[in-house]
Amino acid sequence: MERRKFLSTVGLGAVIMAIPAELLATPVFDFSIDKNGEFKGHEFPELPYAYDAPEPYIDKMTMEIHYDRHHSGCYTRYLAAIKGSDHESTPLSQVFSKVSKLSAAIRNNGGCYYNHTLFWNNMSPDKSEPSSKLKKAIDENFGSWEKFRDEFNNAAATRFGSGWTWLVMDANKKLFAGSTANQDNPLMDVSELRGTPLLTLDVWEHAYYLKYQNKRPDYISAFRNVINWDEVNKRFEKALSL
Ligand code: MN3
């Protein structure tokens, strides 16, 4: 599937659902299921580039296992968990805003599917650059581009066990970096890190162990070469407009 079609399938640019303003949720994609248990306007998409496209930074076998088994498993399990629940027709972003009251299966699999979708789309084999507006905001919020990079990388390196690293915009339009445990994300009411996700990096061992083994910092450094800044620029603009 070509990238443009993929992005429209996952609903980029779609109408933003009514979400409490304090959550500042940006449904980069969002969906709910209908009474027949089918997703409305959302099918499990193909990876928007070839499995070997992020080589040599992320290897093909890791991409295949990660996408076809881990990611697809989360999609299937999320569907199974939400079907028949009170939140069957609730958009995913709103499920996250009350996830503390919901089952572990909904929290873990919904987070897993959402986070990975952001992750695949904020990577690309094509070179891109942060916009001058984003660079300026990074300078203002972190002090310099290098300080941002160090904070993001440090958050990724020091997340104990499994989790995700984020560049997030908070309710005051401030940018900050941090991490969440397991499959949690900054849209969830259980998260200490709250705001609109702009960039994410998966630091679960399955994301890097085949190629990098215990050398997580090498994986974190390599990630820099495949960031899709065009996508991050779009999320930044969208988050600013909320
Ligand atoms: Mn993963």
Residues whose N, C-alpha, C, O or C-beta is under 5 A from the ligand:
A	BS01	MN3	D202 W204 A207
